[in-house]
Every structure is written in structure tokens, then in C-alpha cells.
Amino acid sequence: MLDAVESKSLRKDIPHFEIGDVVDVRTRIKEGNKERTQVFTGTVIARKGRGMNETFTVRRIVDNEGVERIFPLHSPNVLDIRPIRSGKTKRAKLYYLRKRTGKAVRLARRHSEHTTSE
């Protein structure tokens, strides 16, 4: 019965993205009586939960400092999720990227950019 109630408020416009993908997450930020959108670009290092409780963690490096944000997948404040690049991984959680710096943070690509059938 709980799933039936939750299914009405689940978002249908969520694109397919996986762990290791680089995504742009556009969020709605309220500051006083003003409202603006903010883009957070980074690597998806974790996905948790199911249904309304599903969240994903995005990590990026800003001024040689790691920044992570946890976004609720079905939140009305998450306006848009755009996958940019897919990364090849063998793990469900990429917490080991927290210890890495520089080029070691980059993941191999899962799909090549130019797929031609010759």
C-alpha cells in the first residue's frame, strides 16, 4: 500500500545514469525571497535507497578540496540531471576516490565517443 502512495509522487523524467558517470545536477536554491538555479558537476560515487528515499552522491574537486553533495533523486528542488560522460567501474560505491588526487581520480570511459559501424 505504501508503494502505491509513493508511486504518485515519483519523478518520471530521470535519465539513466550509473555509478562512475559524470553528471550535471541543476538544483533550485532559495536565498531569502530570491530563487536561482545552481549547477553541480561531478562524479556519481554512490546511489542508495529505493522509491522516494533514493539518493545519489556526487563528488567533485574545488580548489584542491573534495566536495560531496547528496541529492534526493525525486526531490522537486532537483530540477535536472544530465549525464555528461560514463565511467567504467567494478564497484557499487566509489568511496576509494576520496583518497585519490589529480589524474588518479579519473575513471576509464565505459562507452567511446565515436561509435561508428564500419
Beta strands, then each sheet from edge to edge (+ up, - down):
strand 1: 22-31
strand 2: 34-48
strand 3: 55-62
strand 4: 65-72
strand 5: 78-85
sheet 1: 4+ 3- 2+ 1- 5+
end
